[in-house]
Amino acid sequence: MTEYFAGYEVVARTRNFLVTCVNDEGARQRANNVAATCEYDLSQLNDLFNTRFEAGTTSPYAIWVVVLEDDPTSNISAWNQGYETEQSSTIYIQRGYYPPPPSPPSLIPPDPPPLTGVDLDYAVTEVPRFLFVAELAEIMMEYSGYGWYPGNSSGEGLSNVLGALLHPSGYYDLPNSNLGGPRVNAWMNGTDGPPKIAPFTDYVTGPDNTDKNQASYGCAILFINWLVYQLGYPLKDVIRTGGSSLSETYARLTGKPAGTAFSAFWDLLRAHVNAATTVQRDNIFPLFDLPYRGITITEAAPIVKLQQTDAKPASFTVKPGPLCAAQPFDFFETQQLIEQPVYARSHGLANAVFRWVVADVEVPIRQAWTTVEIDRPVTKENPDNTITSVGDTMVLQYGIQDFWNGSALYLKTISWQGNCVLPVTVSAHEAATPGEAEVSHEANVALSTVSWSPGTKLQNAWKRCNPFFARMNDSFWYLTSQLSDVQTRPDPPPVERTTRSIVDAVTQLQKEVELYARASRLPEAEVWRLLWSQAGFRSAQPVQTAIDLTRRLVQRSAIGDDGARKDADPTS
């Protein structure tokens, strides 16, 4: 039977909260979302505020949460009535997030693939939680008495910082909505009003006595993030040194005059942003001068667009293991067209503009595939470690997608003539200062369109000729079975025991791969590639211990620290 309180449906009673809603399915779901995390959120705020809010002990009443039917026409998402000592403090949550309908699927998959988007379903769940934390934080401001006032721009800024900290998806991941952030752009860009507000107006020296002006509390959000992520003061200390203004908080933290707070803040910002700057997060810090800026390049796994394997084998003479002599074996050439994503992320910039160069050729065009000819050696690496020269030019296509403080370069091969290593350089500077020097980073990106797969004869020879293969193969299959067991069994073992077992299995596999690589004179990376490759030396079934008969030979062919054999060939 449904329980009611003051005409509202009771959704949950927790230690410190009574969560209710109106008779509306959307409101009911949002109330359940709040109820699921409200106690955790309170514990986090208690820690940050250094308080111990507890209904019935340190506070006389629980907090009453009322979730209303969503009103898309309302400019007020949520509100509270402050900290009450004569009755329950009350939080009202009115708005919800309803994402736009997805676009119909394309008959032709997008190429390059779109960058990973936000999880809209999770954002729907997180929006009421963000609003709840922002309102609860304002109650905690009054409860703690540190000097933060919820009704001005400083208090509103802090409540947004805390809501976004605990539930970032409910703040940032809301396309086509004015419910969330970032909210610092209004301060940097200014507003047309009314009232009209100039960019970078000083709300640090004194707050704006309203919590409705996004420009003024956007300033507070950015200033608080500057204190924490640029100057390095813990958020707890920032909260506990609150004053009548943000400049007073600055003075208490740093020991410097309050009158210097905004100038110190602005002196850093003006080297990185201007009135046209738009950022995707409220926290743009830390910001660095040129010598301390950086770029990280990450290569994703190549995307195979087309693949074929020659039916006719080619013969190469290779040594299958330390116990056997070199002899001819069949290999099958595999050709593939690939798309290689390369991601760049800037560090120390507020709003970076990126420039890509591939082997001294600048590639500037965005949002379209562009063909380019690169002068670099194109080769085939053969199984016997010989190199076949194919040509001196690689023809490929590139595409670029930019995102905030990042850029993605896609290199797509249009033939499978051979393999090539391309030096890729990415440079960046602040969008607000186009004439400044750039920070750069270079990486070598391999485009591999030709590889070799071993025939059955060589795969069997690996097992016979390499004494470490069996142990490595057993270790691999043991690790596989461990992971499968954890995933499928209805009564999984305790987390600690499972983790320890998997770590032990991984450690053993690593040791066996190292031994195999040394014995086979192969790079470890190549051994791992073969181990995970369907065409590699991983067997269809775990190898049984019959191979233990080779242990006598293993003792006679011990491997030294330098990877060299210590005695004569045991096969002689």
C-alpha positions, 0 to 999 in steps of 0.5 A: 500500500502506498504511503503518503506524507503531506500529500506526497507519495513516499518513495524512500525513508533513509537514515537522514532523508524522507524522499517523496514525489508527486503522482507522476511516473517521471517524478517517481523515477527521479525520486528513486534515483535520488534515494539510491545515492542520497546517503552517500552524497551526504557522507561526501559533503560531511567529509568536505565540510568537516561536519557530522550532519545526522538526523536525530543527533547533531540535527533535530530533523531529517531532510525532506526531499520533494520531487515534482513533475517536470516543467520544461518552461521553468527556469528554476531546476531545484530549490531549498528553504535553507537549514531549519532547526524547528522543522525538516529542511526541505529540498524541491527538485522540479526539472528532469532531463529528457534527451532528444530522440536518436538519429535513425541509423545510417545505412553506411557506417560513418567513417571515420567512426564518431568519437565516443559520445555521452551515455544519455541514459546515465545522464537522465539518472544523474541529473536529479542527483546533481540537483539534489547535491547542489541544494544539499550543499547549500543547506550544509553551508548554513549548517556549517557556518563557514561564511558561505552564503547560498543566496549570492554568487559565491555560494551558488558557485560552490554548490555547482562545483560540489554537484558536478564533483559528485555527479559530473554526468548529470551536469556535463552530459546534457546535449541540447539542454540548458540544465547543465554546464559548463557555466563558466563561459557566461563569465568569460564571454559576458552576457547581453542582459539584462543586465548587460555584463562585460566579460571577466567582470570581477566577482571575486573582490565582492560577490553578486548578491543573487544566485540567478546570474550565471556570469557571476556564479560562473566566475565563482566556479572558475575561481574555486577551481583555480584555488584547488587545481592551479594553486593546489589547495584541497577543496576541504580547505577552500570550503572551511576557509569561506568568508564574506567574499572569494577574495577573503577566502583567498587571503585566508588560504594564502596569507596574501592581501585580499585585494590581490586575489582577482589580479592574481587570478586574471594574470594567469587567465589572460594568457590563455583565454579571451572573450571569445573562448568557449570551454567544455568543462568548468575546470580548465586548470592547471594552466602552464606557460609554454615550457611546461605545457605538453601533448600526449599521443595515444595510438588506438588499435588499428581498424581493419577495413578489408583483409585477405590471405593468399591461398598459395604459401611462400617458403622461408627458412626459420629456426622454430626453437632452440632445440631444432635446426633452421629449416624451410616452413610455409607462411601465408601472406595476409594483406589488409587495409587499415584505419589507424586512429592517433589521439592527441591530448593537450596539457596546460592549455585552456582551449587548444588548437592543433596542427598535424604533420605527417613525415614533414607534410602538413595535413590541415583539412578537417571533417573530410578524407583527403588523399596525401602522398608521403615519401617514406620507405615501404617494405615487407618484413619477412618471417626470416627477418629479411626485408623486401623493399616495395617502394619509396612512397606511401599513398594514404588518406587522412581525416581529422576530428577535433574535440576540446583540448584534443584532436584525433588523426585517422590514417587510412591505407588505400593499398596493401603494398607493404608496411611503413613507419610514419613520424607524426608530429602534433603541435598546439597553441591557445586559440586565444593567442594564435601568434604564440609559440607551439608545444609539440610532440612526435611519435612514430606510427606504424601502418602495417598492411602485410603480415605473415601467418605460419603454416601448420607444420611450423605451429607443430614445430614450435611445440616440439622445438621450444621447451618453454612453449608448453608452460607458456601455453598452459599458463595462458589457458589457465588464465583464460579458464580463471577469467571464464570461471569468474565470469560465468559461475553463479557463486563467484569466489571472494574478490580478494581470492579471485584477484590474487589468483588472477594476478598470480596467473598473469605473473606466471604467464609474463615469466613464460613469455619472457623465457620464450622470447629469449629462447626464440630470439624474438621481441616480447611484443612479437611473442604476445602478438603471436600468443593472442593471434588466431594464426599464432602458436596458441593451441586449440586445447591446453598442452598436456604434460607429456612435453615434460620429457624435454626437461632433461634437454632443457637442463643441458641447454640452459639460457644465460642472462644474456639469452645465449646458450650455455652448452652444445646443441642438445640435438647433436 
